[in-house]
């Protein structure tokens, strides 16, 4: 199973601007889930670029991400964008950064943004329990939101269940 959970808080310095932003999106006709952290306009620009790459490289998430990261790193305009992306499909989970990094975690756990380190630590501690992937993700984000002042409890959850993966169904569904 693969789940992406994002909070809804948008901050400007130490001020909360919006509590219910949707930082987790389903793209590529439901085959890919993305999440972002950083400047919202920058993140949306990068997600549009990723969608274009996925159209050019259907079914090749890793290749599309590597090509996008190269462009992000070398383009005079894009390299100044302040963002991080989480990009997942049923087979691979990746973190993309403005430094040109495309990182696949060793244990499948990714966290970005202010609350990311808290969520990663909590998720890793919960992985040895009987909780489902979705339950681990939500509980980890709840812990992060309890600890980090820049993370709230307004979650958006998207994922691929075991049934989605086993049936080879095409798209993610909001959970």
N, C-alpha and C positions, 0 to 999 in steps of 0.2 A: 504494500500500500504506500501511497505517496500523498502527503497533505501539506498545503501551504497555508499558514495562518498569518494574517497581518492585522495590526492594530489600526485605529483610525485617526490617530492624533497627528495634526500638522502644527509644528511649532515655529516661531520666529524668535530666536534667542531664547529667553526664558518665558515667553508669552505663548499661550495656546491659541492658535488661530481657528482651528476647526477640529471637532472631536470625531467626525464620522467619515473621513476620507476613505476611498476605496483604493488601497494600495496593492491589492491582489486582483489580478485579472486573468481571464481565460482568453487565449488567442489561438490562431492557427486552426480555426474550425473546431475548437475544443480539444485539440491534441496537446497543447502546451499551456502550462500555468506559469505566470510571472508574478513576482512581487518586487517592490522597489523601496528604496530608502534614499533620502537626499532631497535635493531641490525638485519639487513636483514637476515643473515644466521640463527640466532636464531629463527626468525619469521618463516622462511621456514621450519626449523626443526620441530617446534611446529605444523605448518599446516599439515605436513606429518603425525605426530602423531595423530592429530585430524581426518584426513582422515581414518586412520586405525581404530580408535575408532568408527567412523560412519559406517564403513563396518561391524564391530562387533555388532553394535546396530542400524540397519537400522530403520529410522523413529523416532528415539529417541534422538533428538538433545540435550536436557537438560541432559539426562543421560550420553551421550557420552562426553559432555563438563565437567561434574562433575568428571567423571572418569579420563579424561585427566588432569584436574586441580590437582587432587590428586597425579597423577604420577609426574606432573610438580613440585609440592611442595616437594615431598618426595624423588625423585630420585637424587642421588649425582651429576650426570652430568646435568640433566635438571634444577635443582633448581638455577643454576648459569646463566641460559639464561636470557638475558635482552630483554623482549618483552611484548607487550600487544596485545590481539586479540579481534576483534569484530566478532561475529558469529551470523548469522541470517538465519532463514528460513521464511516461510509464517506465522508461528504461534508465534515464540518467537525470541527475540533479546537479546543477551548476551554480556557482557564484561568478558574476562578471563584475569587474571593476574598471575604473577609468585608467588604471595603470596598465591595462592590457591583460590582466589576469583572467583566466578561465579555469576555475578550480572545481574539481569534483571531490567532495569530501570522502575521507576514508570510511566513515561510518554512516553516511547518508544524512547527517544532521547539518543544517545550515542556519545561520542567524545573521542578519544584517541590521543596520540602524543602531540607534542608541540602546535599545533593549536586547539586541542580538546576542551579546555575550552571556547575558543572564538566561535567555531562552535556550541557548545551546547547552549551557551547563546543566540546566534543569532537565532538558530532554535526554541528555546522556545519562543522567542519574536515573531517569525513569525507564530507560530502554530495557532494563533487565526485569521489568515487572510484567504482569499479565495484561496491561493496558494495550488497546489497539493503537495503531499509528496515529489516528485522529485524536484519540484521548491523550496520548503523549504530547502531541503538538499543541493542543488547546491548554492542557495543564501547564506546559512549559511557558507558553505565552502569558498565562494568568500569573505565574510566578514572576515573570519579567515585568509585567504591568504593575504588580504589587511593589516591586523594587525600584523601577526606573521612572523618574518623574516625566520623562519624554515619551512614555509608552502608556496607552490607556487600554481599557477593557472592551472597547468597541471593535470586536473581531470580525473579519471577513475570512471565511474558510472555504477553500476549494481543494479538491483532491480526486485521486483515482483510487477506487476501492478495489479489493481483491476480485470482486465480480467484474468490474470494468476491465481489469487486466486479463483475467482468465477468458472472458468472452471476446476479448479483442475489440471491445466497443470503442468507438471513435473518440468520444468526448468526455471531458470532466464535467462534473455537475456540482453546483453549489451545495454545500453541506450545512 
